[in-house]
Each structure stands twice: as structure tokens, then as C-alpha cells.
Amino acid sequence: MIELKDKKIIRVIQKDSSLMHLTWMINNICNNKCTYCLPELNSGKGHHYKWENAKKFLELLFEKYPKIHCSVTGGEPSISHFFPELVKFFNSNGHTIGTTSNAFKPIEYWEDISKYLKYVCFSYHPEFPVKDFKEKVIAASLNTFVTVRLMMLPSKWDHCIEVFNSLKDIDTCFLEPVRIMDWGSKHKETHIYTKDQLDWFHTDEAAKPHQKILKHLGKQEILKITSDFQFEDGSILLDDPNNNINSIEFINCGMTNFEGYVCEVGLKSLFVNSSGQIYLANCGIGGPIGNIDEFEQIKWPTMPVICNKKYCHCTIDVNVNKWVRNYNQLKNQGLIKPRILNPNT
């Protein structure tokens, strides 16, 4: 088996080199106020930019990037009155879009909008239970790929297990029990688990992905935003669902310090926050390059950047093309001899 702690990533190669990933924090208002959530994500007042300007921004975006996937977050995206139009705007222009939501809207809403989404990632929050949550999951899964992220709050453990058991047999969604980490909330008890609770995350029941083949979605291709990873010894870990290793493991193992690397954020990624500020990536490197309400003044990127961050914590950013600055020199000198790595040896 691969010993990750002994590996150093020197190059990340996007699986789909033509794809640009836009992350859009559409608002900072939410119907919930979860104790583990940061106030800046749920205590706002909705949009801080004009929808007409947002459409102008998108028209420019579509001109500059031939293939875009947009991941919409919040706040709660479905509270946005222009979210359905945004989804259909991406869809009608030949690009893809998906969202993360707490299933706030009624079943009929998800039955309709899921027809235009590449995926829906529903999050279940035990402090604010949704009684028809399962029905919403099933309704959306008839049209697109659905993931459920169940927030396993220690103080609501029994309720979480009950919900997990009610969802795990749905054969049209991927179910992920989520261990709550220290996300900066002042409520520290939200990420302190008992030994039995921590042990549960390592049981076969919790660890095994509850994913089934969606036969009724035969024409749907599940979106994969992943990469191959090359290490200092020349070995290459190919993106493969059978190797059980991905960017999350690299982050957890402290392997994502890319300071000094050449990185194609801006060319392969952009981030828009709830104020309409536009950045090259989720990490905010280099500061904003413009604002939706001033779309004519955006400084569109034309070159890769040199990373000045000591820690890359976002899976989207980790999967953007990047390499050590002297990579080509090392390869030409024969100091790097690429070879495919078997993750099981």
C-alpha cells in the first residue's frame, strides 16, 4: 500500500485539461443557523450585486472559457430568487452547473430544477431536521446525480444514526456521513466526539460508499473534477476510483503545500464570493481581480501564478494543474523518470 507520508507531490495533471471550474458563493443568507457554521455564511441579507450585471459577467465568462463547470454554494443557494435562472442560463449555453443545498425548497422545486443540474449535493443538518428530506432526495435523483452529506453532530448522534439508516438503502444516491471538524465556530462541542462515535466512522457500514449504478440515468455522465498526481520519485498516481486515494487524503496528510509551484488558477478556476468579488481560486491568491457589478473592469488572467500559500485546503484548488518550477529541467536531466504507480503495492 502507498505510504502517503513518504510522498511529495511535484505535479498535478487535471483529468480534463479543457475544464474551468467556477465556484460561486451565490449568497450569505440561510434558513438555518447551525452551531458549527460560520456566521458569515448564514447571517447575510441575500445578494450584494445586481442580477443584470451577473448575466453580463457570465456572457464575458462564456466568451473566454470554452468549457465551464459551476459549483454553486451559499448560504443557501435555493433562497436566491435568481438561482433557477442562473441554472438554466448555464445549461442553455452548453456548460454544466451543480449545487450544494440543505433541501430548503419543496419537493416540486427539486423535481423541476434537477433537470438542469449536473448534480445536487444535499446536506442534512440535524439541528434543523427536514421531515420530507428523503422524498426530496428521491425526487431529484430521478433526474441527476445526488449526493447526501449527513452532518454527524455529536450531540444529536442518535438522530443522525436514525437518518443514516433511513437513507442508506436509497439506490439512487451517494450517502456520506460527515465528521464535523473545527471549522472556526465558537461552539467547540460540535466537533468533540466520544470514542464510540469516532469508532463508528471506521466501521464498514459508515466507510463503505453507498453508491449504486443509476440505470435510469444511462445517458448521464457523472461529473468528475479530478487529477493525476506525480511524486518526487517520478511515480504517478492515476485518477482511478479503485485506488481509494484522492485529493482529500492528500490534504488530510499535509501534502498540499505548493508554495513556489506554478499553478493555473485563474486559467482553470475562478471563485466568486457573496459580495460579487471575483478571485482566481477559492484560496483568494492575489486578491480580487474584479467585481460582478463592475464587469467591464475585470482583470482577466492570462498566465499561471506562482503559489505563495503554505497550505492548499480546497479540493478544487488542489486539482488545478500545477508543478514545481523546475519540473521540465528535472525531467530533461533524467532526474524524474515517470512510472505508473500501483496503489495496492
ZATI-457574 format. One line per 8 residues: number of its first residue (from 1); their letters; for each residue x, y, z of C-alpha. Coordinates in pm, 1 decimal, always signed. Each point is the difference from the previous one (the first is absolute). Example, Ala and Ser with C-alpha at 12.3 -4.5 7.8 and 13.67 -1.06 7.14 Angstrom:
BEGIN
1) AS) +1230.0 -450.0 +780.0  +137.0 +344.0 -66.0
END
This chain:
BEGIN
1) MIELKDKK) +0.0 +0.0 +0.0  +113.5 +358.3 -64.4  +158.6 +179.4 +297.1  -122.9 +352.1 -67.7  +219.5 +157.6 +266.6  +305.4 -103.4 -203.3  -124.4 +166.9 -317.7  +44.5 +354.8 -127.3
9) IIRVIQKD) -226.5 +123.1 -279.9  +193.0 +180.6 -273.1  -266.3 +16.2 -270.5  -380.4 -4.7 -22.6  -153.3 -83.5 -338.3  -369.9 +75.2 -47.9  -194.2 -289.8 -143.7  -195.8 +235.6 -224.3
17) SSLMHLTW) +250.6 +263.3 -110.5  -265.1 +206.1 -179.0  -220.3 +52.3 +307.2  -18.7 +322.1 +201.2  -165.8 -34.5 +341.5  -194.3 +299.8 +130.3  -98.3 -5.3 +367.8  -278.1 +249.9 +69.7
25) MINNICNN) -105.0 +89.0 +353.0  -330.8 +136.3 -118.4  -113.9 +151.4 +332.4  +73.6 +2.2 +373.7  -351.9 -47.1 +130.3  -139.3 -328.9 +128.6  -320.0 -129.9 +155.7  +213.0 -188.2 +255.8
33) KCTYCLPE) +244.9 +121.0 +263.4  +198.7 -314.7 +73.2  +233.1 +22.5 +297.9  +295.7 -134.7 -203.1  -49.0 +250.4 -283.3  +177.0 +335.0 -25.6  -222.7 +310.9 +31.4  +135.0 +143.9 -324.9
41) LNSGKGHH) -167.5 -288.5 -182.7  -348.8 +32.4 +148.0  -61.6 +345.4 +144.6  +3.4 +217.9 -311.3  -279.2 +169.4 -186.1  +3.5 -178.5 -334.5  +169.2 +132.5 -311.7  +247.7 +284.5 +2.5
49) YKWENAKK) +11.8 +45.1 -376.4  -252.3 +52.1 -280.8  -128.2 -295.9 -197.7  +13.8 +195.2 -326.8  +370.3 +58.0 +59.8  +43.9 -366.6 +88.9  -139.9 -95.7 -341.1  +243.6 +239.6 -170.5
57) FLELLFEK) +283.5 -156.5 +196.9  -109.5 -346.2 -113.9  -15.1 +107.1 -363.7  +363.0 +114.0 +24.7  +90.4 -320.7 +182.7  -155.2 -216.8 -271.3  +201.9 +186.3 -263.9  +330.6 -58.7 +178.1
65) YPKIHCSV) -37.6 -358.2 +122.6  -130.2 -264.2 -244.0  -88.8 -260.6 +261.9  -121.1 +97.3 +348.5  -139.7 -181.8 +297.3  -154.7 +217.1 +272.2  -36.9 -118.9 +360.9  -253.7 +217.3 +181.2
73) TGGEPSIS) +21.3 +38.0 +377.2  -134.5 +239.2 +262.3  -148.9 +73.3 +244.6  -289.2 -194.4 -133.6  -3.7 +28.9 -383.2  -369.7 -82.8 -44.0  -96.2 +312.5 +199.6  +138.2 +206.5 -288.6
81) HFFPELVK) -289.0 +114.8 -217.9  +220.6 -11.6 -312.1  +153.8 -343.1 +68.4  -237.4 -186.4 -240.6  +79.6 +248.8 -276.1  +373.1 -35.8 +68.2  -25.1 -379.2 -29.7  -191.5 +15.3 -326.7
89) FFNSNGHT) +236.4 +269.4 -136.1  +300.8 -231.0 +44.4  -190.8 -294.7 -140.7  -122.7 +182.7 -310.4  +352.6 +122.7 -78.3  +145.4 -351.7 -3.2  +172.3 +11.4 +338.0  -67.7 -203.7 +313.7
97) IGTTSNAF) -105.7 +106.7 +347.0  -61.7 -170.4 +333.5  -88.6 +111.3 +349.9  +23.4 -70.6 +371.1  -326.5 +53.5 +189.0  -170.2 -82.2 +330.1  -318.0 -93.2 -192.5  -180.2 +313.9 +117.8
105) KPIEYWED) -240.3 +18.1 -294.6  -304.2 -230.9 -51.1  +7.6 -328.1 -189.1  -147.2 +156.5 -315.9  +288.9 +248.4 -14.8  +258.4 -280.5 -2.3  -200.3 -206.2 -248.2  +29.3 +287.2 -248.4
113) ISKYLKYV) +341.1 +155.1 +56.5  +180.8 -335.1 +19.8  -69.3 -43.8 -372.4  +255.3 +274.3 -68.8  +261.8 -86.8 +263.9  +298.9 -229.8 -52.3  -26.8 -101.0 +364.0  -162.9 +96.5 +329.3
121) CFSYHPEF) +187.2 -37.1 +325.4  -257.2 +6.1 +280.6  +127.3 +64.6 +350.9  -200.4 -117.1 +300.0  +32.2 +208.1 +317.9  -134.6 -174.8 +311.8  -68.7 +321.2 +192.1  -252.4 +91.6 -271.1
129) PVKDFKEK) -159.2 -329.2 -112.8  -191.2 -8.4 -328.5  -282.6 -250.7 +28.1  -38.5 -58.7 -374.6  +376.4 -0.1 -64.9  +2.4 -355.7 -133.0  -279.5 +74.8 -246.4  +193.6 +300.9 -132.8
137) VIAASLNT) +311.1 -212.1 -44.7  -194.0 -260.8 -197.2  -178.2 +263.7 -212.8  +327.5 +166.1 -104.1  +176.5 -332.8 -55.8  -247.2 -88.3 -275.0  +160.7 +271.4 -212.9  +362.7 +36.8 +108.9
145) FVTVRLMM) +277.1 -133.6 +219.2  -69.1 +61.2 +369.4  +233.6 -5.0 +296.7  -117.4 +27.7 +361.6  +245.3 +135.6 +257.0  -134.5 -86.1 +344.6  +152.9 +224.6 +265.6  +66.3 -233.3 +294.8
153) LPSKWDHC) -42.3 +242.9 +290.3  +120.0 -165.0 +324.8  -282.2 +143.6 +213.1  -262.3 -132.7 -246.8  +169.9 -334.1 -60.3  -299.5 -228.2 +40.9  -206.2 +213.2 -237.7  +286.5 -1.2 -252.7
161) IEVFNSLK) +24.6 -378.9 +10.1  -376.2 -23.8 -48.9  +18.8 +225.4 -305.9  +302.8 -190.9 -132.8  -190.4 -326.8 +22.5  -301.8 +150.2 -175.5  +212.0 +125.1 -292.2  +259.6 -272.0 -49.9
169) DIDTCFLE) -227.5 -226.3 -202.7  -93.9 +261.8 -260.1  +154.2 -151.2 -310.7  +16.5 +325.7 -195.2  +232.8 +211.6 +215.0  +341.6 +7.1 +160.9  -17.2 +27.4 +380.9  +290.3 +151.6 +194.1
177) PVRIMDWG) +0.8 +29.2 +381.0  +205.4 +310.0 +79.1  +218.9 +37.9 +305.6  -23.4 +364.8 +109.1  +344.5 +154.3 +30.9  +113.2 +326.6 +157.0  -128.9 +244.3 -260.8  +51.9 +305.9 +219.5
185) SKHKETHI) -333.0 +0.6 +182.4  +2.8 +122.7 +359.7  -199.9 -312.5 +95.0  +288.6 -241.7 +54.4  -227.1 -281.5 +117.8  -125.6 -47.3 -356.3  +317.6 -187.0 -98.4  +77.1 -187.5 +322.9
193) YTKDQLDW) -100.6 -365.0 -32.9  -2.9 -292.7 +239.5  +224.7 -297.7 -73.0  -299.3 -209.6 -106.6  -111.2 +271.7 -238.9  +346.7 +30.8 -152.9  +22.8 -378.3 -31.1  -330.1 -3.3 -191.4
201) FHTDEAAK) +153.4 +205.0 -283.3  +243.1 -288.4 -60.4  -258.6 -275.2 -11.3  -79.0 -167.3 -331.3  -349.3 +144.5 +10.9  +117.8 +360.5 +26.7  +311.3 -22.0 -215.4  -143.1 -192.8 -293.3
209) PHQKILKH) -135.0 +241.9 -264.6  -371.8 -53.0 -41.8  +9.0 +42.3 -373.8  -203.6 -192.7 -251.7  +0.4 -3.6 -379.2  -269.0 +239.5 -117.2  -147.6 -206.2 -281.6  -276.6 +250.6 -59.0
217) LGKQEILK) +268.1 +263.6 -71.9  +163.7 -193.3 -279.6  +71.7 +313.2 -201.7  +130.2 +196.0 +298.2  +374.3 +18.7 +46.4  +97.8 +68.3 +359.7  +219.4 +308.7 +14.3  +349.9 -72.5 +127.2
225) ITSDFQFE) +231.1 +287.9 +85.1  +312.7 -196.3 +79.0  +368.1 -24.8 -87.2  +300.4 -226.6 -29.9  +279.5 +64.3 +252.2  +371.9 -36.4 -64.3  +245.2 -34.6 +288.0  +363.5 +94.9 +48.4
233) DGSILLDD) +118.4 -355.5 -69.2  -166.1 +14.9 -343.2  -292.3 -226.4 +89.6  -342.8 +104.6 -124.2  -328.5 -76.9 +173.8  -266.0 -8.2 -268.9  -354.8 +112.0 +72.5  -170.9 -331.7 +55.7
241) PNNNINSI) -307.3 -71.6 +215.0  +160.9 -328.4 +105.8  +303.2 +152.0 +170.6  -199.2 +162.1 +284.3  +245.6 +290.8 +13.5  -90.6 +352.1 -105.2  +65.0 +365.4 +77.0  -182.0 -20.5 +335.3
249) EFINCGMT) +256.2 -254.6 +124.3  +283.5 +224.2 -119.7  -147.7 +295.5 +189.7  -53.6 -205.7 +315.2  +358.9 -128.0 -16.6  +145.1 +352.5 -27.0  +133.7 -57.7 -352.7  -152.0 +308.3 -164.7
257) NFEGYVCE) +260.8 +266.7 +64.9  +56.7 +130.5 -353.7  +181.2 +320.2 +90.6  +225.7 +97.7 -291.4  -178.0 -227.5 -250.2  -130.6 +122.3 -334.5  -381.1 -24.0 +22.3  -269.2 +54.9 -263.0
265) VGLKSLFV) -263.2 +149.5 +230.9  -181.3 +270.9 -191.9  +50.2 -194.0 -321.8  -166.2 -315.6 +134.1  -195.2 +141.6 +295.7  -175.0 +310.2 +129.9  -183.3 +81.7 +321.9  -281.7 +252.0 +54.9
273) NSSGQIYL) -100.8 +93.0 +355.2  -334.6 +123.2 +129.7  +101.9 +362.9 -55.1  +68.9 -60.0 -367.7  +377.9 +15.9 +44.1  +182.7 -218.9 -252.5  +318.2 -191.7 +90.1  +231.6 -237.9 -184.1
281) ANCGIGGP) -80.0 -284.5 +241.0  -170.0 -93.8 +325.0  +323.4 +81.9 +186.0  -26.7 +366.5 -107.6  +357.6 +15.3 -126.0  +95.7 +342.4 -135.5  -317.7 +167.2 +123.6  -308.1 +84.9 -209.3
289) IGNIDEFE) +31.1 +47.6 -374.2  -332.0 +182.6 -25.2  -362.8 +14.5 +103.3  -319.8 -113.5 -169.2  -148.2 +350.2 +28.8  +303.9 +137.3 -185.3  +24.9 -277.1 -259.1  +165.7 +225.2 -259.8
297) QIKWPTMP) +300.5 +52.8 +228.7  +80.5 -364.8 +76.8  +370.7 -79.4 -41.9  -34.5 -336.7 -169.3  +299.3 -231.3 +62.6  +224.5 -96.9 -289.7  +286.9 -176.5 +177.4  +50.9 -253.8 +278.9
305) VICNKKYC) +100.4 +129.8 +343.3  +278.9 -90.3 +239.3  -165.8 -133.9 +314.8  +73.3 +189.8 +321.5  -222.6 -210.8 +225.8  +139.0 -249.9 +250.2  -314.8 -211.5 +5.3  -245.3 -87.8 -277.8
313) HCTIDVNV) -315.3 -102.5 +188.7  -265.7 -11.4 -275.1  -38.4 -309.1 -219.2  -87.8 +216.5 -301.1  +323.4 +199.7 +36.5  +208.2 -313.7 +62.9  -122.1 -153.6 -328.9  +101.3 +298.2 -215.2
321) NKWVRNYN) +305.6 -56.8 -224.6  +320.4 +81.4 +189.9  +364.7 -99.4 +5.2  +332.1 +79.0 +168.9  +167.4 +287.6 -181.5  +297.4 -208.9 -116.9  -208.8 -299.8 -108.0  +98.4 +7.6 -369.7
329) QLKNQGLI) +366.9 +43.7 +88.5  -6.8 -298.9 +233.8  -179.9 -210.8 -260.6  +243.7 +95.5 -278.4  +294.0 -88.3 +224.8  -148.8 -343.8 +56.3  -41.7 +63.2 +372.2  -370.7 -74.5 -28.9
337) KPRILNPN) -92.3 -329.6 -161.6  -379.1 -17.2 -17.7  -153.3 -337.7 +84.5  -358.3 -97.3 +76.2  -55.3 -80.8 +366.1  -201.5 -299.6 +114.2  -178.4 +126.9 +313.4  -36.6 -351.6 +142.2
345) T) +371.3 -75.1 +15.3
END
